[in-house]
């Protein structure tokens, strides 16, 4: 799985920053049928969690109506230099992680 994470490299303490994620995943709903009528099994990402220096700051539960390659954006307050850790969990044992760092000036 490929993920694009956009976190500002630097910010001032107290700044409101935007964090953007884009991940590659088919997000098969489980409602579609093949040409021969067989149901395509559901295979979606069910959650995204973001931690900032180990503290959970964002969580999203995803459902079959989410498009393939889900893009999510959210805001947080820059408090200290450190690491954002992202974890995607999905059907069929799917799990993927990514991280990005920020420096507070």
PyMOL commands that place a pseudoatom at each C-alpha (Angstrom):
pseudoatom trace, name=CA, resn=UNK, resi=1, chain=A, elem=C, hetatm=0, pos=[0.000, 0.000, 0.000]
pseudoatom trace, name=CA, resn=UNK, resi=2, chain=A, elem=C, hetatm=0, pos=[1.252, 3.446, -0.843]
pseudoatom trace, name=CA, resn=UNK, resi=3, chain=A, elem=C, hetatm=0, pos=[0.360, 6.472, 1.233]
pseudoatom trace, name=CA, resn=UNK, resi=4, chain=A, elem=C, hetatm=0, pos=[0.994, 10.155, 0.668]
pseudoatom trace, name=CA, resn=UNK, resi=5, chain=A, elem=C, hetatm=0, pos=[1.177, 12.167, 3.877]
pseudoatom trace, name=CA, resn=UNK, resi=6, chain=A, elem=C, hetatm=0, pos=[1.311, 15.958, 3.890]
pseudoatom trace, name=CA, resn=UNK, resi=7, chain=A, elem=C, hetatm=0, pos=[2.390, 17.471, 7.221]
pseudoatom trace, name=CA, resn=UNK, resi=8, chain=A, elem=C, hetatm=0, pos=[4.161, 20.856, 7.399]
pseudoatom trace, name=CA, resn=UNK, resi=9, chain=A, elem=C, hetatm=0, pos=[7.901, 20.356, 8.003]
pseudoatom trace, name=CA, resn=UNK, resi=10, chain=A, elem=C, hetatm=0, pos=[7.946, 23.348, 10.378]
pseudoatom trace, name=CA, resn=UNK, resi=11, chain=A, elem=C, hetatm=0, pos=[5.388, 25.341, 12.354]
pseudoatom trace, name=CA, resn=UNK, resi=12, chain=A, elem=C, hetatm=0, pos=[5.245, 27.712, 15.305]
pseudoatom trace, name=CA, resn=UNK, resi=13, chain=A, elem=C, hetatm=0, pos=[3.925, 26.500, 18.640]
pseudoatom trace, name=CA, resn=UNK, resi=14, chain=A, elem=C, hetatm=0, pos=[0.159, 27.055, 18.710]
pseudoatom trace, name=CA, resn=UNK, resi=15, chain=A, elem=C, hetatm=0, pos=[-0.282, 27.170, 14.918]
pseudoatom trace, name=CA, resn=UNK, resi=16, chain=A, elem=C, hetatm=0, pos=[-3.266, 25.319, 13.500]
pseudoatom trace, name=CA, resn=UNK, resi=17, chain=A, elem=C, hetatm=0, pos=[-1.912, 22.945, 10.868]
pseudoatom trace, name=CA, resn=UNK, resi=18, chain=A, elem=C, hetatm=0, pos=[-3.634, 20.875, 8.216]
pseudoatom trace, name=CA, resn=UNK, resi=19, chain=A, elem=C, hetatm=0, pos=[-2.713, 17.226, 7.792]
pseudoatom trace, name=CA, resn=UNK, resi=20, chain=A, elem=C, hetatm=0, pos=[-3.645, 15.471, 4.555]
pseudoatom trace, name=CA, resn=UNK, resi=21, chain=A, elem=C, hetatm=0, pos=[-3.502, 11.767, 3.747]
pseudoatom trace, name=CA, resn=UNK, resi=22, chain=A, elem=C, hetatm=0, pos=[-4.077, 9.876, 0.529]
pseudoatom trace, name=CA, resn=UNK, resi=23, chain=A, elem=C, hetatm=0, pos=[-3.792, 6.125, 0.474]
pseudoatom trace, name=CA, resn=UNK, resi=24, chain=A, elem=C, hetatm=0, pos=[-3.955, 3.602, -2.340]
pseudoatom trace, name=CA, resn=UNK, resi=25, chain=A, elem=C, hetatm=0, pos=[-6.648, 0.965, -1.822]
pseudoatom trace, name=CA, resn=UNK, resi=26, chain=A, elem=C, hetatm=0, pos=[-9.370, -0.547, -4.032]
pseudoatom trace, name=CA, resn=UNK, resi=27, chain=A, elem=C, hetatm=0, pos=[-12.123, -0.152, -1.395]
pseudoatom trace, name=CA, resn=UNK, resi=28, chain=A, elem=C, hetatm=0, pos=[-14.294, -2.939, -2.804]
pseudoatom trace, name=CA, resn=UNK, resi=29, chain=A, elem=C, hetatm=0, pos=[-17.775, -2.474, -1.303]
pseudoatom trace, name=CA, resn=UNK, resi=30, chain=A, elem=C, hetatm=0, pos=[-18.957, -6.075, -1.400]
pseudoatom trace, name=CA, resn=UNK, resi=31, chain=A, elem=C, hetatm=0, pos=[-22.072, -5.057, -3.358]
pseudoatom trace, name=CA, resn=UNK, resi=32, chain=A, elem=C, hetatm=0, pos=[-20.639, -5.445, -6.867]
pseudoatom trace, name=CA, resn=UNK, resi=33, chain=A, elem=C, hetatm=0, pos=[-20.932, -8.582, -9.004]
pseudoatom trace, name=CA, resn=UNK, resi=34, chain=A, elem=C, hetatm=0, pos=[-18.519, -10.033, -11.559]
pseudoatom trace, name=CA, resn=UNK, resi=35, chain=A, elem=C, hetatm=0, pos=[-19.518, -10.584, -15.188]
pseudoatom trace, name=CA, resn=UNK, resi=36, chain=A, elem=C, hetatm=0, pos=[-20.586, -14.136, -14.303]
pseudoatom trace, name=CA, resn=UNK, resi=37, chain=A, elem=C, hetatm=0, pos=[-22.766, -12.957, -11.397]
pseudoatom trace, name=CA, resn=UNK, resi=38, chain=A, elem=C, hetatm=0, pos=[-20.537, -13.808, -8.444]
pseudoatom trace, name=CA, resn=UNK, resi=39, chain=A, elem=C, hetatm=0, pos=[-20.400, -11.320, -5.600]
pseudoatom trace, name=CA, resn=UNK, resi=40, chain=A, elem=C, hetatm=0, pos=[-17.029, -9.551, -5.259]
pseudoatom trace, name=CA, resn=UNK, resi=41, chain=A, elem=C, hetatm=0, pos=[-16.054, -9.860, -1.575]
pseudoatom trace, name=CA, resn=UNK, resi=42, chain=A, elem=C, hetatm=0, pos=[-15.904, -6.724, 0.535]
pseudoatom trace, name=CA, resn=UNK, resi=43, chain=A, elem=C, hetatm=0, pos=[-12.380, -5.345, 1.008]
pseudoatom trace, name=CA, resn=UNK, resi=44, chain=A, elem=C, hetatm=0, pos=[-12.273, -1.874, 2.548]
pseudoatom trace, name=CA, resn=UNK, resi=45, chain=A, elem=C, hetatm=0, pos=[-10.186, 0.168, 4.936]
pseudoatom trace, name=CA, resn=UNK, resi=46, chain=A, elem=C, hetatm=0, pos=[-12.312, 0.406, 8.084]
pseudoatom trace, name=CA, resn=UNK, resi=47, chain=A, elem=C, hetatm=0, pos=[-10.346, 2.971, 10.110]
pseudoatom trace, name=CA, resn=UNK, resi=48, chain=A, elem=C, hetatm=0, pos=[-7.558, 5.533, 10.078]
pseudoatom trace, name=CA, resn=UNK, resi=49, chain=A, elem=C, hetatm=0, pos=[-5.869, 6.566, 13.319]
pseudoatom trace, name=CA, resn=UNK, resi=50, chain=A, elem=C, hetatm=0, pos=[-3.335, 9.371, 13.716]
pseudoatom trace, name=CA, resn=UNK, resi=51, chain=A, elem=C, hetatm=0, pos=[-1.113, 9.760, 16.776]
pseudoatom trace, name=CA, resn=UNK, resi=52, chain=A, elem=C, hetatm=0, pos=[1.002, 12.837, 17.557]
pseudoatom trace, name=CA, resn=UNK, resi=53, chain=A, elem=C, hetatm=0, pos=[3.950, 11.860, 19.755]
pseudoatom trace, name=CA, resn=UNK, resi=54, chain=A, elem=C, hetatm=0, pos=[2.024, 8.776, 20.856]
pseudoatom trace, name=CA, resn=UNK, resi=55, chain=A, elem=C, hetatm=0, pos=[-1.274, 10.520, 21.670]
pseudoatom trace, name=CA, resn=UNK, resi=56, chain=A, elem=C, hetatm=0, pos=[-4.268, 9.782, 19.457]
pseudoatom trace, name=CA, resn=UNK, resi=57, chain=A, elem=C, hetatm=0, pos=[-5.461, 13.043, 17.878]
pseudoatom trace, name=CA, resn=UNK, resi=58, chain=A, elem=C, hetatm=0, pos=[-7.670, 11.787, 15.057]
pseudoatom trace, name=CA, resn=UNK, resi=59, chain=A, elem=C, hetatm=0, pos=[-9.675, 8.679, 14.223]
pseudoatom trace, name=CA, resn=UNK, resi=60, chain=A, elem=C, hetatm=0, pos=[-12.004, 8.056, 11.307]
pseudoatom trace, name=CA, resn=UNK, resi=61, chain=A, elem=C, hetatm=0, pos=[-14.233, 5.032, 10.769]
pseudoatom trace, name=CA, resn=UNK, resi=62, chain=A, elem=C, hetatm=0, pos=[-14.670, 4.295, 7.063]
pseudoatom trace, name=CA, resn=UNK, resi=63, chain=A, elem=C, hetatm=0, pos=[-17.556, 2.497, 5.375]
pseudoatom trace, name=CA, resn=UNK, resi=64, chain=A, elem=C, hetatm=0, pos=[-18.272, 0.949, 1.941]
pseudoatom trace, name=CA, resn=UNK, resi=65, chain=A, elem=C, hetatm=0, pos=[-19.478, 4.295, 0.512]
pseudoatom trace, name=CA, resn=UNK, resi=66, chain=A, elem=C, hetatm=0, pos=[-15.913, 5.711, 0.687]
pseudoatom trace, name=CA, resn=UNK, resi=67, chain=A, elem=C, hetatm=0, pos=[-14.253, 5.917, -2.728]
pseudoatom trace, name=CA, resn=UNK, resi=68, chain=A, elem=C, hetatm=0, pos=[-11.166, 3.984, -3.747]
pseudoatom trace, name=CA, resn=UNK, resi=69, chain=A, elem=C, hetatm=0, pos=[-7.880, 5.625, -2.724]
pseudoatom trace, name=CA, resn=UNK, resi=70, chain=A, elem=C, hetatm=0, pos=[-9.389, 7.519, 0.222]
pseudoatom trace, name=CA, resn=UNK, resi=71, chain=A, elem=C, hetatm=0, pos=[-8.252, 11.084, 0.887]
pseudoatom trace, name=CA, resn=UNK, resi=72, chain=A, elem=C, hetatm=0, pos=[-8.702, 12.496, 4.392]
pseudoatom trace, name=CA, resn=UNK, resi=73, chain=A, elem=C, hetatm=0, pos=[-7.823, 15.921, 5.751]
pseudoatom trace, name=CA, resn=UNK, resi=74, chain=A, elem=C, hetatm=0, pos=[-7.973, 17.246, 9.308]
pseudoatom trace, name=CA, resn=UNK, resi=75, chain=A, elem=C, hetatm=0, pos=[-6.528, 20.001, 11.488]
pseudoatom trace, name=CA, resn=UNK, resi=76, chain=A, elem=C, hetatm=0, pos=[-4.612, 19.985, 14.763]
pseudoatom trace, name=CA, resn=UNK, resi=77, chain=A, elem=C, hetatm=0, pos=[-2.597, 22.401, 16.884]
pseudoatom trace, name=CA, resn=UNK, resi=78, chain=A, elem=C, hetatm=0, pos=[1.190, 22.254, 16.622]
pseudoatom trace, name=CA, resn=UNK, resi=79, chain=A, elem=C, hetatm=0, pos=[2.353, 21.799, 20.223]
pseudoatom trace, name=CA, resn=UNK, resi=80, chain=A, elem=C, hetatm=0, pos=[5.851, 20.318, 20.063]
pseudoatom trace, name=CA, resn=UNK, resi=81, chain=A, elem=C, hetatm=0, pos=[8.365, 18.843, 17.656]
pseudoatom trace, name=CA, resn=UNK, resi=82, chain=A, elem=C, hetatm=0, pos=[7.778, 15.191, 17.026]
pseudoatom trace, name=CA, resn=UNK, resi=83, chain=A, elem=C, hetatm=0, pos=[6.206, 12.509, 14.915]
pseudoatom trace, name=CA, resn=UNK, resi=84, chain=A, elem=C, hetatm=0, pos=[2.766, 11.879, 13.451]
pseudoatom trace, name=CA, resn=UNK, resi=85, chain=A, elem=C, hetatm=0, pos=[2.053, 8.169, 13.086]
pseudoatom trace, name=CA, resn=UNK, resi=86, chain=A, elem=C, hetatm=0, pos=[-0.752, 6.965, 10.829]
pseudoatom trace, name=CA, resn=UNK, resi=87, chain=A, elem=C, hetatm=0, pos=[-2.354, 3.526, 10.897]
pseudoatom trace, name=CA, resn=UNK, resi=88, chain=A, elem=C, hetatm=0, pos=[-4.924, 2.162, 8.483]
pseudoatom trace, name=CA, resn=UNK, resi=89, chain=A, elem=C, hetatm=0, pos=[-6.851, -0.993, 9.436]
pseudoatom trace, name=CA, resn=UNK, resi=90, chain=A, elem=C, hetatm=0, pos=[-9.142, -2.897, 7.105]
pseudoatom trace, name=CA, resn=UNK, resi=91, chain=A, elem=C, hetatm=0, pos=[-10.880, -6.077, 6.122]
pseudoatom trace, name=CA, resn=UNK, resi=92, chain=A, elem=C, hetatm=0, pos=[-9.048, -9.369, 5.649]
pseudoatom trace, name=CA, resn=UNK, resi=93, chain=A, elem=C, hetatm=0, pos=[-6.288, -8.501, 8.117]
pseudoatom trace, name=CA, resn=UNK, resi=94, chain=A, elem=C, hetatm=0, pos=[-5.245, -5.371, 6.231]
pseudoatom trace, name=CA, resn=UNK, resi=95, chain=A, elem=C, hetatm=0, pos=[-2.907, -3.039, 8.129]
pseudoatom trace, name=CA, resn=UNK, resi=96, chain=A, elem=C, hetatm=0, pos=[-0.615, -0.272, 6.930]
pseudoatom trace, name=CA, resn=UNK, resi=97, chain=A, elem=C, hetatm=0, pos=[1.397, 2.458, 8.642]
pseudoatom trace, name=CA, resn=UNK, resi=98, chain=A, elem=C, hetatm=0, pos=[3.192, 5.673, 7.725]
pseudoatom trace, name=CA, resn=UNK, resi=99, chain=A, elem=C, hetatm=0, pos=[4.750, 8.554, 9.629]
pseudoatom trace, name=CA, resn=UNK, resi=100, chain=A, elem=C, hetatm=0, pos=[5.830, 12.172, 9.225]
pseudoatom trace, name=CA, resn=UNK, resi=101, chain=A, elem=C, hetatm=0, pos=[7.759, 14.569, 11.447]
pseudoatom trace, name=CA, resn=UNK, resi=102, chain=A, elem=C, hetatm=0, pos=[7.337, 18.225, 12.336]
pseudoatom trace, name=CA, resn=UNK, resi=103, chain=A, elem=C, hetatm=0, pos=[9.734, 20.747, 13.888]
pseudoatom trace, name=CA, resn=UNK, resi=104, chain=A, elem=C, hetatm=0, pos=[8.280, 23.437, 16.146]
pseudoatom trace, name=CA, resn=UNK, resi=105, chain=A, elem=C, hetatm=0, pos=[10.141, 26.735, 16.017]
for i in range(1, 105): cmd.bond("trace and resi %d" % i, "trace and resi %d" % (i + 1))
show_as sticks, trace
zoom trace
